[in-house]
Amino acid sequence: MGMCPSNGIQFNCDTNLAVNNSRLDSMISSTEYFLLYLTLLFAVITLIVDALLIAIIFNRRFKLYRNSFFTICAVGCTINAIAIVNLNIGSLAVLGWMPCWYTQMDTSVQVFFFFAYFARCGEVIITILIALNRITAIFLPFRHLQIWSFRSQICCFIYLFMMGLFLGVMVVVTSDSSWKRDKNGSSFPKLDQSKAVGCLLFGILISSVLFIGAIFILYVFAYFKLRKSTTTETQDEEQRSKPERSLSYVAACTCAVEVAYYVIFAYVFVIAKDFEYKGILTPEFILTL
């Protein structure tokens, strides 16, 4: 603005700058709403897929899927379904489709963040269980069924539930949450995360990354070692080993996606924690998406 030679030209510069900023804000807002609608669409599709997977896994006619791996996957699908339903409720509030009394209650936003953190913690543990299940199948094939007995699975799921419950309650009790409103009348959840929750999340982040990373490296090492040492298989043996290899690929991809999520998590809550964002999609809500 110092380059403008007169007050009249400076006023025009200020006006043009204000118009450009207004257009940019409008474009960003439109993009955010588009992404939100797109997320809702994928959420509905994913919810249907999760329901179908759970129905197939627990269907008695499909005996192939009655093992520890698919039981863990079914529990994971259930947690995903809870997260998606919770996400849709929060998204409807952001879009202004929820009644006013809902967004005026502190309880509603507390319930939203409780289930968001409960589901996130559950998804982390499910990923670890999937990775553990596959690595024991590779390195301890003769003890795999014993390790993943029904009692062991129940203990793992109780631990999952208790950790998710603890984290969700801790977020609600120690952090300040509220519905933040913009000029368009939309409400979106805002969380002022406490230091205690931040430390706990950071601990879960670091331990999970190291644990899953170690398992992933072990899997890659075992894969290449087995490829070098394995003799020519018969057609029947190769056919029988295909499902096990497929499950291992699924586990590897799941771990890779989870680690990528941790990178985003670290950026939002550690690296860019002082960044002030004024859009409808807060970092916490983006993470929930």
BAPA-131261 format. One record per residue (C-alpha): residue number from 1; residue in three letters; x, y, z. Coordinates in nm, 3 decimals. Example, Ala and Ser with C-alpha at 12.3 -4.5 7.8 and 13.67 -1.06 7.14 Angstrom:
# residues 2
<atom zapa="1" vodo="ALA" px="1.230" py="-0.450" pz="0.780"/>
<atom zapa="2" vodo="SER" px="1.367" py="-0.106" pz="0.714"/>
END
This chain:
# residues 289
<atom zapa="1" vodo="MET" px="0.000" py="0.000" pz="0.000"/>
<atom zapa="2" vodo="GLY" px="0.301" py="0.229" pz="0.046"/>
<atom zapa="3" vodo="MET" px="0.352" py="0.223" pz="-0.334"/>
<atom zapa="4" vodo="CYS" px="0.024" py="0.410" pz="-0.399"/>
<atom zapa="5" vodo="PRO" px="0.107" py="0.777" pz="-0.485"/>
<atom zapa="6" vodo="SER" px="-0.213" py="0.935" pz="-0.349"/>
<atom zapa="7" vodo="ASN" px="-0.488" py="0.879" pz="-0.094"/>
<atom zapa="8" vodo="GLY" px="-0.741" py="0.810" pz="-0.368"/>
<atom zapa="9" vodo="ILE" px="-0.533" py="0.535" pz="-0.521"/>
<atom zapa="10" vodo="GLN" px="-0.456" py="0.399" pz="-0.174"/>
<atom zapa="11" vodo="PHE" px="-0.830" py="0.381" pz="-0.100"/>
<atom zapa="12" vodo="ASN" px="-0.882" py="0.189" pz="-0.426"/>
<atom zapa="13" vodo="CYS" px="-0.599" py="-0.048" pz="-0.330"/>
<atom zapa="14" vodo="ASP" px="-0.760" py="-0.110" pz="0.009"/>
<atom zapa="15" vodo="THR" px="-1.099" py="-0.169" pz="-0.154"/>
<atom zapa="16" vodo="ASN" px="-0.958" py="-0.413" pz="-0.409"/>
<atom zapa="17" vodo="LEU" px="-0.769" py="-0.597" pz="-0.135"/>
<atom zapa="18" vodo="ALA" px="-1.086" py="-0.626" pz="0.075"/>
<atom zapa="19" vodo="VAL" px="-1.282" py="-0.756" pz="-0.226"/>
<atom zapa="20" vodo="ASN" px="-1.011" py="-1.013" pz="-0.305"/>
<atom zapa="21" vodo="ASN" px="-1.001" py="-1.127" pz="0.059"/>
<atom zapa="22" vodo="SER" px="-1.379" py="-1.159" pz="0.062"/>
<atom zapa="23" vodo="ARG" px="-1.372" py="-1.369" pz="-0.256"/>
<atom zapa="24" vodo="LEU" px="-1.095" py="-1.585" pz="-0.113"/>
<atom zapa="25" vodo="ASP" px="-1.290" py="-1.641" pz="0.211"/>
<atom zapa="26" vodo="SER" px="-1.599" py="-1.729" pz="0.010"/>
<atom zapa="27" vodo="MET" px="-1.405" py="-1.974" pz="-0.205"/>
<atom zapa="28" vodo="ILE" px="-1.247" py="-2.138" pz="0.102"/>
<atom zapa="29" vodo="SER" px="-1.587" py="-2.165" pz="0.271"/>
<atom zapa="30" vodo="SER" px="-1.741" py="-2.322" pz="-0.041"/>
<atom zapa="31" vodo="THR" px="-1.453" py="-2.571" pz="-0.063"/>
<atom zapa="32" vodo="GLU" px="-1.497" py="-2.663" pz="0.303"/>
<atom zapa="33" vodo="TYR" px="-1.869" py="-2.728" pz="0.259"/>
<atom zapa="34" vodo="PHE" px="-1.801" py="-2.933" pz="-0.054"/>
<atom zapa="35" vodo="LEU" px="-1.550" py="-3.147" pz="0.135"/>
<atom zapa="36" vodo="LEU" px="-1.799" py="-3.186" pz="0.419"/>
<atom zapa="37" vodo="TYR" px="-2.075" py="-3.306" pz="0.184"/>
<atom zapa="38" vodo="LEU" px="-1.827" py="-3.542" pz="0.017"/>
<atom zapa="39" vodo="THR" px="-1.722" py="-3.677" pz="0.356"/>
<atom zapa="40" vodo="LEU" px="-2.085" py="-3.737" pz="0.450"/>
<atom zapa="41" vodo="LEU" px="-2.138" py="-3.932" pz="0.127"/>
<atom zapa="42" vodo="PHE" px="-1.834" py="-4.153" pz="0.188"/>
<atom zapa="43" vodo="ALA" px="-1.937" py="-4.193" pz="0.552"/>
<atom zapa="44" vodo="VAL" px="-2.277" py="-4.333" pz="0.452"/>
<atom zapa="45" vodo="ILE" px="-2.116" py="-4.571" pz="0.201"/>
<atom zapa="46" vodo="THR" px="-1.859" py="-4.684" pz="0.459"/>
<atom zapa="47" vodo="LEU" px="-2.133" py="-4.739" pz="0.718"/>
<atom zapa="48" vodo="ILE" px="-2.318" py="-4.969" pz="0.477"/>
<atom zapa="49" vodo="VAL" px="-1.997" py="-5.159" pz="0.395"/>
<atom zapa="50" vodo="ASP" px="-1.917" py="-5.198" pz="0.767"/>
<atom zapa="51" vodo="ALA" px="-2.266" py="-5.336" pz="0.833"/>
<atom zapa="52" vodo="LEU" px="-2.231" py="-5.586" pz="0.547"/>
<atom zapa="53" vodo="LEU" px="-1.887" py="-5.698" pz="0.668"/>
<atom zapa="54" vodo="ILE" px="-2.015" py="-5.755" pz="1.021"/>
<atom zapa="55" vodo="ALA" px="-2.313" py="-5.952" pz="0.888"/>
<atom zapa="56" vodo="ILE" px="-2.089" py="-6.172" pz="0.669"/>
<atom zapa="57" vodo="ILE" px="-1.828" py="-6.236" pz="0.939"/>
<atom zapa="58" vodo="PHE" px="-2.084" py="-6.342" pz="1.199"/>
<atom zapa="59" vodo="ASN" px="-2.295" py="-6.543" pz="0.954"/>
<atom zapa="60" vodo="ARG" px="-2.268" py="-6.909" pz="1.052"/>
<atom zapa="61" vodo="ARG" px="-2.276" py="-7.023" pz="0.690"/>
<atom zapa="62" vodo="PHE" px="-1.936" py="-6.862" pz="0.620"/>
<atom zapa="63" vodo="LYS" px="-1.707" py="-7.079" pz="0.835"/>
<atom zapa="64" vodo="LEU" px="-1.400" py="-6.939" pz="0.656"/>
<atom zapa="65" vodo="TYR" px="-1.441" py="-6.609" pz="0.841"/>
<atom zapa="66" vodo="ARG" px="-1.478" py="-6.760" pz="1.188"/>
<atom zapa="67" vodo="ASN" px="-1.125" py="-6.697" pz="1.316"/>
<atom zapa="68" vodo="SER" px="-0.948" py="-6.441" pz="1.533"/>
<atom zapa="69" vodo="PHE" px="-0.847" py="-6.212" pz="1.246"/>
<atom zapa="70" vodo="PHE" px="-1.201" py="-6.161" pz="1.121"/>
<atom zapa="71" vodo="THR" px="-1.335" py="-6.127" pz="1.477"/>
<atom zapa="72" vodo="ILE" px="-1.092" py="-5.840" pz="1.532"/>
<atom zapa="73" vodo="CYS" px="-1.199" py="-5.690" pz="1.199"/>
<atom zapa="74" vodo="ALA" px="-1.566" py="-5.718" pz="1.298"/>
<atom zapa="75" vodo="VAL" px="-1.500" py="-5.532" pz="1.625"/>
<atom zapa="76" vodo="GLY" px="-1.306" py="-5.273" pz="1.425"/>
<atom zapa="77" vodo="CYS" px="-1.599" py="-5.232" pz="1.185"/>
<atom zapa="78" vodo="THR" px="-1.831" py="-5.180" pz="1.482"/>
<atom zapa="79" vodo="ILE" px="-1.604" py="-4.907" pz="1.622"/>
<atom zapa="80" vodo="ASN" px="-1.585" py="-4.748" pz="1.276"/>
<atom zapa="81" vodo="ALA" px="-1.965" py="-4.749" pz="1.258"/>
<atom zapa="82" vodo="ILE" px="-1.985" py="-4.570" pz="1.595"/>
<atom zapa="83" vodo="ALA" px="-1.730" py="-4.312" pz="1.474"/>
<atom zapa="84" vodo="ILE" px="-1.919" py="-4.257" pz="1.147"/>
<atom zapa="85" vodo="VAL" px="-2.258" py="-4.208" pz="1.317"/>
<atom zapa="86" vodo="ASN" px="-2.096" py="-3.964" pz="1.561"/>
<atom zapa="87" vodo="LEU" px="-1.929" py="-3.784" pz="1.269"/>
<atom zapa="88" vodo="ASN" px="-2.257" py="-3.753" pz="1.080"/>
<atom zapa="89" vodo="ILE" px="-2.429" py="-3.598" pz="1.381"/>
<atom zapa="90" vodo="GLY" px="-2.146" py="-3.345" pz="1.415"/>
<atom zapa="91" vodo="SER" px="-2.153" py="-3.273" pz="1.041"/>
<atom zapa="92" vodo="LEU" px="-2.528" py="-3.208" pz="1.047"/>
<atom zapa="93" vodo="ALA" px="-2.467" py="-2.947" pz="1.317"/>
<atom zapa="94" vodo="VAL" px="-2.195" py="-2.785" pz="1.105"/>
<atom zapa="95" vodo="LEU" px="-2.433" py="-2.771" pz="0.809"/>
<atom zapa="96" vodo="GLY" px="-2.702" py="-2.610" pz="1.026"/>
<atom zapa="97" vodo="TRP" px="-2.940" py="-2.906" pz="1.000"/>
<atom zapa="98" vodo="MET" px="-2.967" py="-2.970" pz="1.374"/>
<atom zapa="99" vodo="PRO" px="-3.225" py="-2.794" pz="1.595"/>
<atom zapa="100" vodo="CYS" px="-3.110" py="-2.491" pz="1.793"/>
<atom zapa="101" vodo="TRP" px="-3.165" py="-2.658" pz="2.130"/>
<atom zapa="102" vodo="TYR" px="-2.913" py="-2.928" pz="2.032"/>
<atom zapa="103" vodo="THR" px="-2.630" py="-2.684" pz="1.962"/>
<atom zapa="104" vodo="GLN" px="-2.710" py="-2.482" pz="2.275"/>
<atom zapa="105" vodo="MET" px="-2.643" py="-2.775" pz="2.508"/>
<atom zapa="106" vodo="ASP" px="-2.295" py="-2.839" pz="2.642"/>
<atom zapa="107" vodo="THR" px="-2.385" py="-3.204" pz="2.689"/>
<atom zapa="108" vodo="SER" px="-2.427" py="-3.263" pz="2.314"/>
<atom zapa="109" vodo="VAL" px="-2.076" py="-3.142" pz="2.226"/>
<atom zapa="110" vodo="GLN" px="-1.931" py="-3.338" pz="2.518"/>
<atom zapa="111" vodo="VAL" px="-2.100" py="-3.654" pz="2.390"/>
<atom zapa="112" vodo="PHE" px="-1.962" py="-3.581" pz="2.042"/>
<atom zapa="113" vodo="PHE" px="-1.602" py="-3.553" pz="2.165"/>
<atom zapa="114" vodo="PHE" px="-1.641" py="-3.851" pz="2.400"/>
<atom zapa="115" vodo="PHE" px="-1.733" py="-4.084" pz="2.114"/>
<atom zapa="116" vodo="ALA" px="-1.477" py="-3.922" pz="1.882"/>
<atom zapa="117" vodo="TYR" px="-1.188" py="-3.997" pz="2.119"/>
<atom zapa="118" vodo="PHE" px="-1.335" py="-4.330" pz="2.231"/>
<atom zapa="119" vodo="ALA" px="-1.353" py="-4.447" pz="1.868"/>
<atom zapa="120" vodo="ARG" px="-1.008" py="-4.308" pz="1.781"/>
<atom zapa="121" vodo="CYS" px="-0.846" py="-4.493" pz="2.070"/>
<atom zapa="122" vodo="GLY" px="-1.034" py="-4.809" pz="1.974"/>
<atom zapa="123" vodo="GLU" px="-0.919" py="-4.785" pz="1.613"/>
<atom zapa="124" vodo="VAL" px="-0.556" py="-4.752" pz="1.724"/>
<atom zapa="125" vodo="ILE" px="-0.581" py="-5.065" pz="1.940"/>
<atom zapa="126" vodo="ILE" px="-0.762" py="-5.257" pz="1.664"/>
<atom zapa="127" vodo="THR" px="-0.477" py="-5.175" pz="1.425"/>
<atom zapa="128" vodo="ILE" px="-0.225" py="-5.303" pz="1.680"/>
<atom zapa="129" vodo="LEU" px="-0.427" py="-5.623" pz="1.730"/>
<atom zapa="130" vodo="ILE" px="-0.448" py="-5.682" pz="1.354"/>
<atom zapa="131" vodo="ALA" px="-0.073" py="-5.636" pz="1.322"/>
<atom zapa="132" vodo="LEU" px="-0.006" py="-5.867" pz="1.619"/>
<atom zapa="133" vodo="ASN" px="-0.243" py="-6.129" pz="1.481"/>
<atom zapa="134" vodo="ARG" px="-0.062" py="-6.145" pz="1.149"/>
<atom zapa="135" vodo="ILE" px="0.289" py="-6.136" pz="1.293"/>
<atom zapa="136" vodo="THR" px="0.212" py="-6.430" pz="1.525"/>
<atom zapa="137" vodo="ALA" px="0.069" py="-6.619" pz="1.228"/>
<atom zapa="138" vodo="ILE" px="0.400" py="-6.569" pz="1.045"/>
<atom zapa="139" vodo="PHE" px="0.651" py="-6.628" pz="1.326"/>
<atom zapa="140" vodo="LEU" px="0.452" py="-6.863" pz="1.554"/>
<atom zapa="141" vodo="PRO" px="0.221" py="-7.057" pz="1.320"/>
<atom zapa="142" vodo="PHE" px="0.190" py="-7.361" pz="1.550"/>
<atom zapa="143" vodo="ARG" px="0.096" py="-7.152" pz="1.855"/>
<atom zapa="144" vodo="HIS" px="-0.115" py="-6.897" pz="1.671"/>
<atom zapa="145" vodo="LEU" px="-0.451" py="-7.053" pz="1.761"/>
<atom zapa="146" vodo="GLN" px="-0.347" py="-7.092" pz="2.124"/>
<atom zapa="147" vodo="ILE" px="-0.229" py="-6.730" pz="2.148"/>
<atom zapa="148" vodo="TRP" px="-0.551" py="-6.600" pz="1.993"/>
<atom zapa="149" vodo="SER" px="-0.792" py="-6.816" pz="2.188"/>
<atom zapa="150" vodo="PHE" px="-1.141" py="-6.692" pz="2.270"/>
<atom zapa="151" vodo="ARG" px="-1.029" py="-6.591" pz="2.620"/>
<atom zapa="152" vodo="SER" px="-0.736" py="-6.390" pz="2.482"/>
<atom zapa="153" vodo="GLN" px="-0.964" py="-6.209" pz="2.240"/>
<atom zapa="154" vodo="ILE" px="-1.209" py="-6.120" pz="2.519"/>
<atom zapa="155" vodo="CYS" px="-0.922" py="-5.979" pz="2.729"/>
<atom zapa="156" vodo="CYS" px="-0.802" py="-5.769" pz="2.433"/>
<atom zapa="157" vodo="PHE" px="-1.151" py="-5.631" pz="2.368"/>
<atom zapa="158" vodo="ILE" px="-1.204" py="-5.548" pz="2.737"/>
<atom zapa="159" vodo="TYR" px="-0.873" py="-5.360" pz="2.735"/>
<atom zapa="160" vodo="LEU" px="-0.980" py="-5.179" pz="2.418"/>
<atom zapa="161" vodo="PHE" px="-1.312" py="-5.075" pz="2.572"/>
<atom zapa="162" vodo="MET" px="-1.158" py="-4.960" pz="2.901"/>
<atom zapa="163" vodo="MET" px="-0.885" py="-4.754" pz="2.731"/>
<atom zapa="164" vodo="GLY" px="-1.138" py="-4.587" pz="2.499"/>
<atom zapa="165" vodo="LEU" px="-1.372" py="-4.521" pz="2.791"/>
<atom zapa="166" vodo="PHE" px="-1.089" py="-4.375" pz="2.999"/>
<atom zapa="167" vodo="LEU" px="-0.971" py="-4.144" pz="2.720"/>
<atom zapa="168" vodo="GLY" px="-1.325" py="-4.029" pz="2.633"/>
<atom zapa="169" vodo="VAL" px="-1.412" py="-3.952" pz="2.996"/>
<atom zapa="170" vodo="MET" px="-1.078" py="-3.779" pz="3.048"/>
<atom zapa="171" vodo="VAL" px="-1.143" py="-3.551" pz="2.749"/>
<atom zapa="172" vodo="VAL" px="-1.490" py="-3.459" pz="2.874"/>
<atom zapa="173" vodo="VAL" px="-1.382" py="-3.400" pz="3.236"/>
<atom zapa="174" vodo="THR" px="-1.050" py="-3.216" pz="3.189"/>
<atom zapa="175" vodo="SER" px="-1.107" py="-3.023" pz="2.863"/>
<atom zapa="176" vodo="ASP" px="-1.340" py="-2.735" pz="2.772"/>
<atom zapa="177" vodo="SER" px="-1.571" py="-2.809" pz="2.479"/>
<atom zapa="178" vodo="SER" px="-1.840" py="-2.593" pz="2.322"/>
<atom zapa="179" vodo="TRP" px="-2.032" py="-2.525" pz="2.003"/>
<atom zapa="180" vodo="LYS" px="-1.873" py="-2.238" pz="1.813"/>
<atom zapa="181" vodo="ARG" px="-2.101" py="-2.040" pz="1.581"/>
<atom zapa="182" vodo="ASP" px="-2.013" py="-1.849" pz="1.267"/>
<atom zapa="183" vodo="LYS" px="-2.191" py="-1.563" pz="1.091"/>
<atom zapa="184" vodo="ASN" px="-2.384" py="-1.805" pz="0.867"/>
<atom zapa="185" vodo="GLY" px="-2.554" py="-1.967" pz="1.165"/>
<atom zapa="186" vodo="SER" px="-2.357" py="-2.290" pz="1.148"/>
<atom zapa="187" vodo="SER" px="-2.228" py="-2.453" pz="1.467"/>
<atom zapa="188" vodo="PHE" px="-1.918" py="-2.665" pz="1.488"/>
<atom zapa="189" vodo="PRO" px="-1.752" py="-2.841" pz="1.783"/>
<atom zapa="190" vodo="LYS" px="-1.456" py="-2.671" pz="1.947"/>
<atom zapa="191" vodo="LEU" px="-1.230" py="-2.836" pz="2.203"/>
<atom zapa="192" vodo="ASP" px="-0.974" py="-2.665" pz="2.426"/>
<atom zapa="193" vodo="GLN" px="-0.769" py="-2.972" pz="2.499"/>
<atom zapa="194" vodo="SER" px="-0.615" py="-2.999" pz="2.844"/>
<atom zapa="195" vodo="LYS" px="-0.245" py="-3.069" pz="2.899"/>
<atom zapa="196" vodo="ALA" px="-0.330" py="-3.403" pz="3.061"/>
<atom zapa="197" vodo="VAL" px="-0.518" py="-3.521" pz="2.751"/>
<atom zapa="198" vodo="GLY" px="-0.239" py="-3.389" pz="2.528"/>
<atom zapa="199" vodo="CYS" px="0.024" py="-3.583" pz="2.721"/>
<atom zapa="200" vodo="LEU" px="-0.187" py="-3.900" pz="2.712"/>
<atom zapa="201" vodo="LEU" px="-0.248" py="-3.867" pz="2.337"/>
<atom zapa="202" vodo="PHE" px="0.120" py="-3.801" pz="2.276"/>
<atom zapa="203" vodo="GLY" px="0.209" py="-4.113" pz="2.475"/>
<atom zapa="204" vodo="ILE" px="-0.040" py="-4.322" pz="2.278"/>
<atom zapa="205" vodo="LEU" px="0.094" py="-4.171" pz="1.955"/>
<atom zapa="206" vodo="ILE" px="0.460" py="-4.247" pz="2.024"/>
<atom zapa="207" vodo="SER" px="0.407" py="-4.595" pz="2.166"/>
<atom zapa="208" vodo="SER" px="0.170" py="-4.695" pz="1.885"/>
<atom zapa="209" vodo="VAL" px="0.400" py="-4.567" pz="1.610"/>
<atom zapa="210" vodo="LEU" px="0.699" py="-4.752" pz="1.755"/>
<atom zapa="211" vodo="PHE" px="0.500" py="-5.069" pz="1.814"/>
<atom zapa="212" vodo="ILE" px="0.327" py="-5.078" pz="1.475"/>
<atom zapa="213" vodo="GLY" px="0.647" py="-4.971" pz="1.299"/>
<atom zapa="214" vodo="ALA" px="0.841" py="-5.255" pz="1.462"/>
<atom zapa="215" vodo="ILE" px="0.576" py="-5.509" pz="1.362"/>
<atom zapa="216" vodo="PHE" px="0.567" py="-5.372" pz="1.007"/>
<atom zapa="217" vodo="ILE" px="0.948" py="-5.405" pz="0.977"/>
<atom zapa="218" vodo="LEU" px="0.931" py="-5.760" pz="1.113"/>
<atom zapa="219" vodo="TYR" px="0.664" py="-5.845" pz="0.858"/>
<atom zapa="220" vodo="VAL" px="0.869" py="-5.707" pz="0.567"/>
<atom zapa="221" vodo="PHE" px="1.178" py="-5.893" pz="0.691"/>
<atom zapa="222" vodo="ALA" px="0.984" py="-6.219" pz="0.724"/>
<atom zapa="223" vodo="TYR" px="0.826" py="-6.175" pz="0.382"/>
<atom zapa="224" vodo="PHE" px="1.157" py="-6.141" pz="0.197"/>
<atom zapa="225" vodo="LYS" px="1.322" py="-6.413" pz="0.406"/>
<atom zapa="226" vodo="LEU" px="1.042" py="-6.658" pz="0.326"/>
<atom zapa="227" vodo="ARG" px="1.055" py="-6.569" pz="-0.043"/>
<atom zapa="228" vodo="LYS" px="1.424" py="-6.659" pz="-0.056"/>
<atom zapa="229" vodo="SER" px="1.402" py="-6.978" pz="0.148"/>
<atom zapa="230" vodo="THR" px="1.075" py="-7.126" pz="0.022"/>
<atom zapa="231" vodo="THR" px="1.101" py="-7.409" pz="-0.227"/>
<atom zapa="232" vodo="THR" px="0.864" py="-7.455" pz="-0.516"/>
<atom zapa="233" vodo="GLU" px="0.513" py="-7.509" pz="-0.382"/>
<atom zapa="234" vodo="THR" px="0.259" py="-7.747" pz="-0.521"/>
<atom zapa="235" vodo="GLN" px="-0.058" py="-7.600" pz="-0.663"/>
<atom zapa="236" vodo="ASP" px="-0.260" py="-7.711" pz="-0.357"/>
<atom zapa="237" vodo="GLU" px="-0.010" py="-7.563" pz="-0.112"/>
<atom zapa="238" vodo="GLU" px="-0.003" py="-7.236" pz="-0.302"/>
<atom zapa="239" vodo="GLN" px="-0.383" py="-7.226" pz="-0.305"/>
<atom zapa="240" vodo="ARG" px="-0.397" py="-7.281" pz="0.073"/>
<atom zapa="241" vodo="SER" px="-0.138" py="-7.011" pz="0.145"/>
<atom zapa="242" vodo="LYS" px="-0.314" py="-6.744" pz="-0.062"/>
<atom zapa="243" vodo="PRO" px="-0.568" py="-6.644" pz="0.209"/>
<atom zapa="244" vodo="GLU" px="-0.290" py="-6.607" pz="0.468"/>
<atom zapa="245" vodo="ARG" px="-0.087" py="-6.388" pz="0.234"/>
<atom zapa="246" vodo="SER" px="-0.393" py="-6.177" pz="0.158"/>
<atom zapa="247" vodo="LEU" px="-0.461" py="-6.121" pz="0.528"/>
<atom zapa="248" vodo="SER" px="-0.098" py="-6.018" pz="0.579"/>
<atom zapa="249" vodo="TYR" px="-0.126" py="-5.766" pz="0.295"/>
<atom zapa="250" vodo="VAL" px="-0.441" py="-5.624" pz="0.454"/>
<atom zapa="251" vodo="ALA" px="-0.259" py="-5.592" pz="0.788"/>
<atom zapa="252" vodo="ALA" px="0.040" py="-5.420" pz="0.625"/>
<atom zapa="253" vodo="CYS" px="-0.183" py="-5.170" pz="0.443"/>
<atom zapa="254" vodo="THR" px="-0.380" py="-5.101" pz="0.762"/>
<atom zapa="255" vodo="CYS" px="-0.059" py="-5.030" pz="0.955"/>
<atom zapa="256" vodo="ALA" px="0.070" py="-4.803" pz="0.678"/>
<atom zapa="257" vodo="VAL" px="-0.254" py="-4.600" pz="0.675"/>
<atom zapa="258" vodo="GLU" px="-0.248" py="-4.575" pz="1.054"/>
<atom zapa="259" vodo="VAL" px="0.110" py="-4.445" pz="1.055"/>
<atom zapa="260" vodo="ALA" px="0.013" py="-4.187" pz="0.789"/>
<atom zapa="261" vodo="TYR" px="-0.272" py="-4.081" pz="1.016"/>
<atom zapa="262" vodo="TYR" px="-0.025" py="-4.039" pz="1.303"/>
<atom zapa="263" vodo="VAL" px="0.180" py="-3.802" pz="1.087"/>
<atom zapa="264" vodo="ILE" px="-0.130" py="-3.587" pz="1.033"/>
<atom zapa="265" vodo="PHE" px="-0.210" py="-3.616" pz="1.404"/>
<atom zapa="266" vodo="ALA" px="0.138" py="-3.498" pz="1.501"/>
<atom zapa="267" vodo="TYR" px="0.117" py="-3.202" pz="1.262"/>
<atom zapa="268" vodo="VAL" px="-0.225" py="-3.087" pz="1.383"/>
<atom zapa="269" vodo="PHE" px="-0.163" py="-3.125" pz="1.757"/>
<atom zapa="270" vodo="VAL" px="0.215" py="-3.087" pz="1.794"/>
<atom zapa="271" vodo="ILE" px="0.375" py="-2.896" pz="1.506"/>
<atom zapa="272" vodo="ALA" px="0.090" py="-2.656" pz="1.417"/>
<atom zapa="273" vodo="LYS" px="-0.076" py="-2.634" pz="1.759"/>
<atom zapa="274" vodo="ASP" px="-0.038" py="-2.253" pz="1.772"/>
<atom zapa="275" vodo="PHE" px="-0.193" py="-2.200" pz="1.428"/>
<atom zapa="276" vodo="GLU" px="-0.523" py="-2.010" pz="1.455"/>
<atom zapa="277" vodo="TYR" px="-0.781" py="-2.138" pz="1.211"/>
<atom zapa="278" vodo="LYS" px="-1.114" py="-1.958" pz="1.178"/>
<atom zapa="279" vodo="GLY" px="-1.294" py="-2.180" pz="0.928"/>
<atom zapa="280" vodo="ILE" px="-1.582" py="-2.418" pz="0.994"/>
<atom zapa="281" vodo="LEU" px="-1.351" py="-2.720" pz="0.998"/>
<atom zapa="282" vodo="THR" px="-1.139" py="-2.695" pz="1.312"/>
<atom zapa="283" vodo="PRO" px="-0.829" py="-2.919" pz="1.345"/>
<atom zapa="284" vodo="GLU" px="-1.016" py="-3.136" pz="1.596"/>
<atom zapa="285" vodo="PHE" px="-1.310" py="-3.180" pz="1.360"/>
<atom zapa="286" vodo="ILE" px="-1.081" py="-3.253" pz="1.065"/>
<atom zapa="287" vodo="LEU" px="-0.909" py="-3.520" pz="1.274"/>
<atom zapa="288" vodo="THR" px="-1.249" py="-3.669" pz="1.356"/>
<atom zapa="289" vodo="LEU" px="-1.333" py="-3.679" pz="0.985"/>
END
